[in-house]
C-alpha cells in the first residue's frame, strides 16, 4: 500500500492533536466544539462507529475502485469538503488551501456564504467546479445577487442550509468572545502571542473577513456593528415560500443540507430538490437531536430512489466513509476533519488529509473484497 502523505501524522486524530498544539485555544474550540454539553457532537461519531461491515473473501473479486458518480460527474472518491464558516480563523487561507486540494484530488468543495474567500476566487481556483452553500438572507435582493454570483462562477450545485433557524448555544464561543456580537479579550490576545506561527501567518494573509459579504457591508464596521449586520442580514428559517424562488432561479442541481427526518426528505422532494445532505450541523445546533447516522437508513430505504442522499458530520476516517455508504448514502462530506489538517500542517494540510482518507477507504474496500462503492450496502452487517 503506497502511502502518499506525511507518515508522522497517519490518522485524523494525529492531525487533531497537532492542530490543538498549533493554534490559539479560542480558534481550536471554535472548530472542535459542539453546543450545550457536547452530547450530540460525540454521538455523531460514536453511533456511526457501531456500524459493522462484513467481508466476502471467497466471492469472485478482481480489484476495488473508490471512484463514484454524483449528479453526472465522476469524482475520484465519495467524499467532499463540507462548508465551514470563518475557516481563516482556524488557519489563515484555509478556504483556498482546501479548495485547491479538492480540485487536485477531483472531489467536491462546498464554499460557505460566510467563508473567508469569495465565490469568484474559489471558482477560479477550482475551474468552476466548487459548490456554493447559501445561508438564507432576509432580503430578496441579497439572496438573488448571491445566487447570480454563484451562477456566473459556474458552480454546478447550490446547497441551501436548513438547520440553523437560530444560533446554537455554544458555551466555548461565548466564553471566548466569538458569540454575536464578537469581542476580542485580553485572554484571546495572550493566546495569540503563545502561537507565533499562527499569528505570523495571519499577519501575512490578513485578518479573516466574510469575503462573500464584503460588497454588502459598510466599510470600517467594528465587532459590535458586524454582529448586528449578521443578525440583520440572515434568517435561517426556511419554508416553501422562501425555497420556491430559489428553485425557480437556480438552473443547476439544488441540494438541501441539514435534513434529519423522513418528513423533511419528503418535503424536499416535493419542492424540487435534487439531493439532500443528512446532517445536524456537526452537533453545533441541537444537543438533544439524533446523530446523523441514526435516521439515514430509514430515509434511504423510503426515498433513496427519488432523490440523491448524502451525509456529513461525525465522519473522521476512511472506515467511517465506508460505514456511511454501506447505510445507503451516495456520498459523504466532512468539515472538521479537513480543518484539522490545515490547522496542523498549513498549506500541506488539505492534500495530506484527502490522501489519508483515500488510502484508508481503498484499504477497507480491498479488505471487504468490494469492487465498487455502490456495492458497499451488500457488506452491511
VEXSE-35938 format. One record per residue (C-alpha): residue in one letter; x, y, z. Coordinates in nm, 2 decimals. Last residue first. Example, Ala and Ser with C-alpha at 12.3 -4.5 7.8 and 13.67 -1.06 7.14 Angstrom:
// VEXSE-35938
res_X_Y_Z
S_1.37_-0.11_0.71 $
A_1.23_-0.45_0.78 $
***
This chain:
// VEXSE-35938
res_X_Y_Z
X_-2.39_-0.65_0.89 $
X_-2.36_-0.41_0.59 $
X_-2.15_-0.57_0.31 $
X_-2.41_-0.56_0.04 $
X_-2.46_-0.19_0.12 $
X_-2.09_-0.14_0.00 $
X_-2.18_-0.24_-0.36 $
X_-2.22_0.12_-0.50 $
X_-1.87_0.20_-0.39 $
X_-1.74_-0.07_-0.63 $
X_-1.52_-0.38_-0.61 $
X_-1.59_-0.49_-0.25 $
X_-1.35_-0.77_-0.14 $
X_-1.41_-0.63_0.22 $
X_-1.03_-0.59_0.27 $
X_-0.99_-0.43_-0.07 $
X_-1.27_-0.18_0.00 $
X_-1.13_-0.10_0.35 $
X_-0.78_-0.05_0.21 $
X_-0.92_0.19_-0.06 $
X_-1.11_0.38_0.21 $
X_-0.79_0.43_0.42 $
X_-0.58_0.54_0.13 $
X_-0.85_0.79_0.01 $
X_-0.89_0.93_0.36 $
X_-0.52_0.97_0.42 $
X_-0.47_1.14_0.08 $
X_-0.75_1.38_0.14 $
X_-0.59_1.48_0.47 $
X_-0.24_1.53_0.33 $
X_-0.36_1.73_0.03 $
X_-0.56_1.97_0.25 $
X_-0.30_2.00_0.52 $
X_0.00_2.09_0.30 $
X_-0.07_2.46_0.31 $
X_-0.09_2.46_0.69 $
X_0.00_2.13_0.85 $
X_-0.19_2.10_1.18 $
X_-0.46_2.37_1.13 $
X_-0.49_2.27_0.77 $
X_-0.54_1.91_0.85 $
X_-0.77_1.97_1.15 $
X_-0.98_2.17_0.91 $
X_-1.02_1.87_0.68 $
X_-1.17_1.66_0.96 $
X_-1.38_1.95_1.09 $
X_-1.58_1.96_0.77 $
X_-1.65_1.62_0.62 $
X_-1.89_1.52_0.33 $
X_-2.02_1.18_0.22 $
X_-2.18_1.04_-0.10 $
X_-2.45_0.81_-0.22 $
X_-2.57_0.73_0.13 $
X_-2.71_0.38_0.16 $
X_-2.61_0.25_0.50 $
X_-2.30_0.10_0.34 $
X_-2.21_0.44_0.23 $
X_-2.19_0.57_0.59 $
X_-1.99_0.27_0.71 $
X_-1.75_0.31_0.42 $
X_-1.69_0.68_0.49 $
X_-1.64_0.60_0.86 $
X_-1.38_0.33_0.75 $
X_-1.20_0.61_0.56 $
X_-1.18_0.83_0.87 $
X_-1.33_1.10_1.08 $
X_-1.70_1.10_0.99 $
X_-1.93_1.25_1.26 $
X_-2.09_1.51_1.03 $
X_-2.20_1.46_0.67 $
X_-2.45_1.26_0.47 $
X_-2.57_1.23_0.11 $
X_-2.90_1.12_-0.04 $
X_-2.98_1.19_-0.41 $
X_-3.36_1.19_-0.45 $
X_-3.64_0.95_-0.56 $
X_-3.48_0.60_-0.55 $
X_-3.34_0.66_-0.20 $
X_-3.67_0.78_-0.06 $
X_-3.80_0.51_0.18 $
X_-3.50_0.29_0.23 $
X_-3.26_0.59_0.22 $
X_-3.45_0.78_0.48 $
X_-3.48_0.47_0.70 $
X_-3.10_0.41_0.67 $
X_-3.00_0.77_0.74 $
X_-3.21_0.84_1.05 $
X_-2.94_0.73_1.31 $
X_-2.63_0.81_1.10 $
X_-2.66_1.18_1.16 $
X_-2.68_1.15_1.54 $
X_-3.03_1.24_1.68 $
X_-3.11_1.57_1.85 $
X_-3.08_1.67_2.21 $
X_-2.76_1.88_2.15 $
X_-2.93_2.08_1.88 $
X_-2.72_2.33_1.69 $
X_-2.35_2.25_1.69 $
X_-2.37_1.87_1.67 $
X_-2.19_1.90_1.34 $
X_-2.46_2.09_1.17 $
X_-2.71_1.80_1.22 $
X_-2.67_1.65_0.87 $
X_-2.84_1.44_0.61 $
X_-2.74_1.61_0.29 $
X_-3.03_1.62_0.04 $
X_-3.04_1.60_-0.33 $
X_-3.22_1.71_-0.65 $
X_-3.46_1.95_-0.47 $
X_-3.79_2.01_-0.63 $
X_-4.02_2.12_-0.35 $
X_-4.20_1.79_-0.33 $
X_-3.87_1.60_-0.30 $
X_-3.76_1.83_-0.02 $
X_-4.09_1.78_0.16 $
X_-4.05_1.40_0.16 $
X_-3.70_1.45_0.30 $
X_-3.83_1.68_0.57 $
X_-4.08_1.41_0.67 $
X_-3.82_1.13_0.66 $
X_-3.61_1.32_0.92 $
X_-3.27_1.49_0.97 $
X_-3.22_1.72_0.67 $
X_-2.94_1.97_0.73 $
X_-2.84_2.05_0.37 $
X_-3.09_2.08_0.09 $
X_-2.94_2.04_-0.26 $
X_-3.02_2.21_-0.59 $
X_-2.85_2.10_-0.92 $
X_-2.82_2.37_-1.17 $
X_-3.08_2.61_-1.31 $
X_-3.13_2.82_-1.00 $
X_-3.38_3.09_-1.02 $
X_-3.71_2.89_-1.00 $
X_-3.57_2.67_-0.72 $
X_-3.46_2.98_-0.53 $
X_-3.80_3.14_-0.58 $
X_-3.97_2.83_-0.44 $
X_-3.75_2.79_-0.13 $
X_-3.86_3.10_0.06 $
X_-4.23_3.05_0.03 $
X_-4.19_2.67_0.09 $
X_-4.03_2.74_0.43 $
X_-3.68_2.81_0.56 $
X_-3.57_2.96_0.89 $
X_-3.20_3.07_0.87 $
X_-3.27_3.44_0.85 $
X_-2.96_3.64_0.77 $
X_-2.88_4.01_0.72 $
X_-3.00_4.17_1.04 $
X_-2.82_3.93_1.28 $
X_-2.50_3.94_1.06 $
X_-2.51_4.32_1.04 $
X_-2.57_4.35_1.42 $
X_-2.26_4.13_1.49 $
X_-2.05_4.33_1.25 $
X_-2.16_4.65_1.42 $
X_-2.04_4.51_1.76 $
X_-1.71_4.40_1.60 $
X_-1.64_4.74_1.44 $
X_-1.75_4.80_1.09 $
X_-1.49_5.00_0.89 $
X_-1.66_4.99_0.55 $
X_-2.03_4.93_0.52 $
X_-2.11_4.57_0.42 $
X_-2.28_4.44_0.11 $
X_-1.97_4.41_-0.11 $
X_-1.78_4.24_0.18 $
X_-2.04_3.96_0.21 $
X_-1.86_3.69_0.01 $
X_-1.53_3.77_0.18 $
X_-1.66_3.73_0.54 $
X_-1.32_3.85_0.68 $
X_-1.01_3.69_0.82 $
X_-0.73_3.93_0.92 $
X_-0.45_3.93_0.66 $
X_-0.25_3.67_0.49 $
X_0.09_3.77_0.62 $
X_-0.03_3.89_0.96 $
X_-0.24_3.57_1.00 $
X_0.07_3.36_0.91 $
X_0.27_3.55_1.17 $
X_0.00_3.49_1.44 $
X_-0.05_3.12_1.36 $
X_0.33_3.07_1.36 $
X_0.36_3.27_1.69 $
X_0.11_3.07_1.89 $
X_0.15_3.19_2.25 $
X_0.11_3.55_2.15 $
X_-0.23_3.46_2.01 $
X_-0.34_3.31_2.34 $
X_-0.24_3.63_2.51 $
X_-0.46_3.82_2.27 $
X_-0.75_3.59_2.34 $
X_-0.71_3.64_2.72 $
X_-0.70_4.02_2.67 $
X_-1.04_3.98_2.51 $
X_-1.15_4.03_2.15 $
X_-1.53_4.07_2.10 $
X_-1.79_3.90_1.88 $
X_-2.15_4.03_1.87 $
X_-2.27_3.76_1.84 $
X_-2.06_3.49_2.00 $
X_-1.69_3.45_1.95 $
X_-1.59_3.61_2.28 $
X_-1.41_3.31_2.41 $
X_-1.66_3.23_2.68 $
X_-1.95_3.27_2.43 $
X_-1.77_3.05_2.18 $
X_-1.70_2.78_2.44 $
X_-2.06_2.79_2.57 $
X_-2.21_2.73_2.23 $
X_-2.59_2.79_2.22 $
X_-2.67_2.74_1.85 $
X_-2.78_3.04_1.65 $
X_-3.14_3.01_1.53 $
X_-3.32_2.85_1.23 $
X_-2.98_2.69_1.15 $
X_-3.06_2.35_1.01 $
X_-3.20_2.45_0.66 $
X_-2.89_2.53_0.45 $
X_-2.94_2.55_0.08 $
X_-2.67_2.39_-0.14 $
X_-2.63_2.52_-0.49 $
X_-2.45_2.28_-0.73 $
X_-2.26_2.32_-1.06 $
X_-2.10_2.65_-0.96 $
X_-2.03_2.83_-1.29 $
X_-1.90_3.15_-1.13 $
X_-2.18_3.34_-1.30 $
X_-2.43_3.10_-1.14 $
X_-2.27_3.15_-0.79 $
X_-2.28_3.53_-0.85 $
X_-2.65_3.51_-0.96 $
X_-2.73_3.32_-0.64 $
X_-2.55_3.57_-0.42 $
X_-2.73_3.86_-0.60 $
X_-3.07_3.69_-0.57 $
X_-3.04_3.63_-0.20 $
X_-2.92_3.99_-0.14 $
X_-3.21_4.13_-0.34 $
X_-3.46_3.90_-0.15 $
X_-3.35_4.05_0.18 $
X_-3.35_3.83_0.49 $
X_-3.07_3.62_0.36 $
X_-3.08_3.24_0.35 $
X_-2.73_3.09_0.42 $
X_-2.64_2.96_0.08 $
X_-2.38_2.68_0.02 $
X_-2.19_2.71_-0.31 $
X_-2.04_2.41_-0.50 $
X_-1.69_2.43_-0.64 $
X_-1.62_2.31_-1.00 $
X_-1.58_2.65_-1.18 $
X_-1.21_2.60_-1.26 $
X_-1.14_2.51_-0.89 $
X_-0.91_2.80_-0.81 $
X_-1.10_3.05_-1.02 $
X_-1.43_2.93_-0.86 $
X_-1.28_2.98_-0.52 $
X_-1.18_3.34_-0.61 $
X_-1.52_3.43_-0.75 $
X_-1.72_3.28_-0.47 $
X_-1.51_3.47_-0.22 $
X_-1.27_3.36_0.05 $
X_-1.32_3.38_0.42 $
X_-1.63_3.16_0.43 $
X_-1.96_3.30_0.55 $
X_-2.17_3.20_0.24 $
X_-1.99_2.86_0.27 $
X_-1.80_2.71_-0.02 $
X_-1.86_2.34_-0.08 $
X_-1.56_2.15_-0.23 $
X_-1.63_1.84_-0.44 $
X_-1.35_1.58_-0.51 $
X_-1.11_1.57_-0.80 $
X_-0.79_1.53_-0.60 $
X_-0.63_1.85_-0.74 $
X_-0.96_2.03_-0.72 $
X_-1.02_1.93_-0.36 $
X_-0.66_2.03_-0.27 $
X_-0.71_2.38_-0.43 $
X_-1.04_2.44_-0.25 $
X_-0.88_2.32_0.08 $
X_-0.59_2.56_0.07 $
X_-0.81_2.84_-0.06 $
X_-1.05_2.81_0.23 $
X_-0.77_2.76_0.48 $
X_-0.61_3.09_0.40 $
X_-0.51_3.15_0.76 $
X_-0.58_2.86_1.00 $
X_-0.88_2.84_1.23 $
X_-0.99_3.20_1.18 $
X_-0.95_3.16_0.81 $
X_-1.22_2.89_0.80 $
X_-1.47_3.16_0.91 $
X_-1.77_2.94_0.82 $
X_-1.74_2.58_0.72 $
X_-1.89_2.42_0.41 $
X_-1.83_2.04_0.37 $
X_-1.53_1.91_0.18 $
X_-1.62_1.61_-0.03 $
X_-1.61_1.23_0.00 $
X_-1.70_0.95_-0.25 $
X_-1.35_0.95_-0.41 $
X_-1.21_1.02_-0.75 $
X_-1.53_1.20_-0.86 $
X_-1.73_1.13_-1.18 $
X_-1.99_1.39_-1.25 $
X_-2.35_1.30_-1.35 $
X_-2.51_1.43_-1.03 $
X_-2.27_1.21_-0.83 $
X_-2.05_0.94_-0.99 $
X_-1.80_0.72_-0.80 $
X_-1.43_0.64_-0.78 $
X_-1.32_0.43_-0.49 $
X_-1.21_0.14_-0.71 $
X_-1.15_-0.21_-0.60 $
X_-0.99_-0.51_-0.78 $
X_-1.07_-0.86_-0.92 $
X_-1.31_-1.04_-0.69 $
X_-1.52_-1.36_-0.72 $
X_-1.66_-1.45_-0.38 $
X_-1.44_-1.63_-0.13 $
X_-1.34_-1.34_0.10 $
X_-1.67_-1.17_0.15 $
X_-1.60_-0.91_0.42 $
X_-1.88_-0.79_0.66 $
X_-1.92_-0.44_0.78 $
X_-2.02_-0.31_1.12 $
X_-2.19_0.01_1.22 $
X_-2.13_0.10_1.58 $
X_-1.88_0.35_1.46 $
X_-2.15_0.58_1.33 $
X_-2.30_0.58_1.68 $
X_-1.98_0.70_1.84 $
X_-1.91_0.96_1.57 $
X_-2.23_1.16_1.58 $
X_-2.28_1.08_1.95 $
X_-1.98_1.29_2.04 $
X_-2.12_1.60_1.86 $
X_-2.46_1.52_2.00 $
X_-2.36_1.53_2.37 $
X_-2.14_1.84_2.35 $
X_-2.29_1.98_2.67 $
X_-2.45_2.29_2.52 $
X_-2.33_2.31_2.16 $
X_-2.05_2.15_1.98 $
X_-1.68_2.22_1.99 $
X_-1.38_2.14_1.78 $
X_-1.35_2.43_1.54 $
X_-1.45_2.71_1.77 $
X_-1.26_2.54_2.05 $
X_-0.94_2.53_1.83 $
X_-0.98_2.90_1.74 $
X_-1.03_3.01_2.11 $
X_-0.74_2.79_2.21 $
X_-0.49_2.96_1.98 $
X_-0.35_2.73_1.70 $
X_-0.05_2.49_1.69 $
X_-0.09_2.25_1.98 $
X_-0.46_2.18_1.92 $
X_-0.39_2.13_1.55 $
X_-0.12_1.87_1.62 $
X_-0.37_1.67_1.84 $
X_-0.64_1.70_1.56 $
X_-0.39_1.59_1.30 $
X_-0.29_1.28_1.49 $
X_-0.66_1.20_1.54 $
X_-0.70_1.23_1.16 $
X_-0.45_0.95_1.12 $
X_-0.11_0.89_0.96 $
X_0.06_1.21_1.10 $
X_0.43_1.15_1.11 $
X_0.38_0.95_0.79 $
X_0.33_1.27_0.58 $
X_0.11_1.15_0.30 $
X_0.11_0.94_-0.02 $
X_0.15_0.60_0.14 $
X_0.17_0.32_-0.12 $
X_0.00_0.00_0.00 $
***
